[in-house]
Amino acid sequence: MPVPVPRQRETPATESGQAVLHTVAPPAPVALGAGVAQATPHATPLTLLVIEDDPAGGLTVPEILDADGHRIRLRTARNLTEAERLLTPDVHCILLDLDLPGSGPRTGTTGAGTATAVDQLSALHQVLRLAPRHAVLVLTGEDEVERAAEAVRVGAQDFLFRDELDGRLLSRAIRYAVERKRADIAQYKLAESKLRAQENARLERGLLPTPLLEGSDLRFAARYRPGRSRALLGGDFYDAVRTPDGTVHAMIGDVCGHGPDEAALGVELRIAWRALTLAGLCGDDLLATLQEVLEVERPCEEIFATLCTVDIAPDGRRAGLCLAGHPAPLISRPGRRAQLLPYENSGPALGLLPRARWPRRQVELGGTWSLMLYTDGLIEGRIGEGRERLGQDGMVEMINRHLDRGLSGEGLLEASVTEARRLNGGELTDDVAVVLLSRAEG
């Protein structure tokens, strides 16, 4: 409802004879989203669109001024067709006469001749559909309080009585309606953002893997950061499972590209890898089958994927390594500097060459070790403002610094991704996935 406002000074009419509206105080900043102008003090004034069948004769809109004499511009429309034409982005508020002719009768008659109530607010419903982000005031008679209250319930910001319309009430009502609409939209966006975040968290939990390592003495940690803004997943993927013979299998991969198709393909390859691994495939046979899956599922022939797989023996002291165009893992052992595992004679990325082969290399791990698998998003970030990349050598130095500080597990991965972002001067443009498997003997 309108509330009392301070008294205002009287002002003469304009030369054209049409009422020009002014606010009592400088309008506050307004941000109503797309289609609604931004109003700030000493800038473009507020604009009011009046929708009434005979604005010149049937309805007299009083004049009002703000403290600085800034004008509220007035537009008038005799029907909804004119209103739609005049509803440009610089309109901030709409004043609608609920008795607008042509908006629908108060009652109707069915085919059988029985009277039935029809929508008494059809004009308002149409205005709300035309201007969902604009503030709306409705004008009605004093004997229609219930109808006015219903108008507010369905979406109007406030109502005014036709016989009580004056400059003070109209000035306050306009500013109140604009601010209330702004607050409503902000609250809606906040609620929408919270719901989206909750849904994203549920989707992410479903799309990212849960390692199957029950019975293993290995510790597992992972970090994932998609490169696309507001994306759930990028083209990077990883997984780890333990087969019945006690072997722990882990992999990390990267589908070229950053769109939703690439993200979906990454999930498909991860699921296929898990199923094939649990079915007993390993090394070259596993990668050859994954290439067949990629060739069938990829959206175009230019799409390929890099992959790194390791299978760690049940005693935890040896591992088999296969690389399909992917960066070699990093291993660290007590008393020794972290270094890259051998990567000579690796095979091509999946999807590049038909009937390709991927040799499996045996690697001695030792008793206590940490093995880090990563995607190239971690090493391709720039260093400062120059064109130089972090690269594998820079990554090795960075990891050794963190190890010297005593970091391990989740802390090591978090510090590494954070420093890569800092060196890059902001968010990394490519997807980043990092997996850490660790074993402590004794």
Secondary structure as GFF3:
##gff-version 3
##sequence-region A 1 442
A	DSSP	beta_strand	21	22	.	.	.	ID=ss1
A	DSSP	beta_strand	47	51	.	.	.	ID=ss2
A	DSSP	beta_strand	71	77	.	.	.	ID=ss3
A	DSSP	alpha_helix	80	86	.	.	.	ID=ss4
A	DSSP	beta_strand	93	97	.	.	.	ID=ss5
A	DSSP	beta_strand	107	109	.	.	.	ID=ss6
A	DSSP	beta_strand	115	117	.	.	.	ID=ss7
A	DSSP	alpha_helix	122	130	.	.	.	ID=ss8
A	DSSP	beta_strand	135	140	.	.	.	ID=ss9
A	DSSP	alpha_helix	145	154	.	.	.	ID=ss10
A	DSSP	beta_strand	158	161	.	.	.	ID=ss11
A	DSSP	three_ten_helix	162	164	.	.	.	ID=ss12
A	DSSP	alpha_helix	167	207	.	.	.	ID=ss13
A	DSSP	beta_strand	219	225	.	.	.	ID=ss14
A	DSSP	beta_strand	236	242	.	.	.	ID=ss15
A	DSSP	beta_strand	248	255	.	.	.	ID=ss16
A	DSSP	alpha_helix	260	278	.	.	.	ID=ss17
A	DSSP	alpha_helix	283	297	.	.	.	ID=ss18
A	DSSP	beta_strand	305	312	.	.	.	ID=ss19
A	DSSP	beta_strand	318	324	.	.	.	ID=ss20
A	DSSP	beta_strand	330	332	.	.	.	ID=ss21
A	DSSP	beta_strand	339	340	.	.	.	ID=ss22
A	DSSP	beta_strand	361	364	.	.	.	ID=ss23
A	DSSP	beta_strand	369	374	.	.	.	ID=ss24
A	DSSP	three_ten_helix	376	378	.	.	.	ID=ss25
A	DSSP	alpha_helix	391	404	.	.	.	ID=ss26
A	DSSP	alpha_helix	409	424	.	.	.	ID=ss27
A	DSSP	beta_strand	432	439	.	.	.	ID=ss28
###
